């Protein structure tokens, strides 16, 4: 006759059976593992699994956050510009602007002043100071400012167009001449990264003004046209065309380096800075018309 109970000599539940023939009780022990609460080993296993679950949850949250950040970065880049490189370029621009202001306040060096005093005419003085600045400028150094009112651009320009230089701001092609030297001045800039200084140059139209403010003189150019070329067509940007001009260069279309857009502008007038004019003791007018160059710049294949 079956019954349930606990055997006095055991530590777990058992089934007691009564043998009617022999008049004795038979005790059958149940599986302790199936009915007992987890012992020390089970508790340790549960404790180990909890940190793993927390780690998985933390990883999932991190991946979701990174995905959201990537989506936000793409949206901001699409409607404005890439934000992280913009922050870096902003810091570089602030630093370079301070360096440039210091150079502008310093004015011509004593040796330059002596040479300026011997030169006749404002155009000759501008050409001399431009050549001196280009000869001494290091790659990535601040050499002037560019202002384009139509698209709200106002940036420090640097010497050179390598990757590092263009991360700091628009850069002057080393194959071209500085403004005032009588040839082509070409400047390259990004459109979607590193403050995207030339993002909207495709909106420039014939007659738009572009101003270059160099430490020695200020130059005003008028846009005369634009053109889309292959990335390998460097000659279109740097060629000498018989008059002083400015060429802006950037990738096109947006978010692609498939082509280059070139914006061409012709020099309208140039003006020595007050410090440079005082150093040369000029007596002529403040403005001068651009003069033809004494010799064309070297040609680029």
C-alpha positions, 0 to 999 in steps of 0.5 A: 500500500503506497504512502508518502513520507520521509525516511528517518535515515535519509535527507530527502523525500521518499515513498513508503510501500507496505508489503502485505505478504511479508508485513514490512515497509519498503522505502523508495528514495526519490531523485534528490537532484530533481527535487532539491533546491540548487546547491552551492555549485548551482548558485555559483553557475547562476552567479557566473551567468549574471555578469555575462547577461549584463555584458551582453546587454551593455554590448547591445546598448553600445552597438545601438548607440554607435549605430544611432551616432553613425546615422546622425553623422550621415544626416548632418553630413548630408545637410551640412558637413561632416561634424567631427572633421569640422571641429578639427578644422575649426580649431586649426582655423582659429590657431592659423588666424591668430598666427596670421594676425601676428604676421599682419601686425608685424609688417615687412621685415627690415630687409624688405623695407630697404628693398621696398624703398628702392622699388618704384611703383605699387605693382612692383612692391606687391610683386616683390612682397608676394615673391618673398612670402611664397619663397619663405612659406612652409607647407600648411602655413597660413598665408592669407584669407579668402572671402566670398560674400555670395556663399558666405565663405571666410577662411584662412588659406594655407600654403600647399594642397596636400592632405594635411594642408587641406585639413586646415583650410583652402590651400594654394596650389604649389604649381601656381603663383601668389597673388600679385606675381602676374600669373594664375593663383589656384586654390583648392578646398573641400566641399563636405569635410574639414569645414567644407569651405568650398561646399557652395562654389557651384553657386558662384555666378559671372560677376560674383566677387572673391577677395584675397587678403594677403599680409602684403596686399588685398586682391579683388577678383570677379568671377568670369565662368566655371568648368567641370574637368577630370581630376587629372586635368591639373593644367586647366587649373594652373595654366598661365592665360596671359592675365592675373586670375584666380581659380578655385578648385573642388570635387564635384558632385557632392560626396564624390571625387569623380570630377573637379569643378573649377571657378575662374575669376579675373583680377579687378584691382589690388591694394597694398596693405597700410603697413606695406605702403608705409614701409615703401613710402609710396606716393602713388595712388592706393590702387593699381591695375594688374600688370602683365607678368615679366615672364610666364610661370613654369608650365605643368605637363 
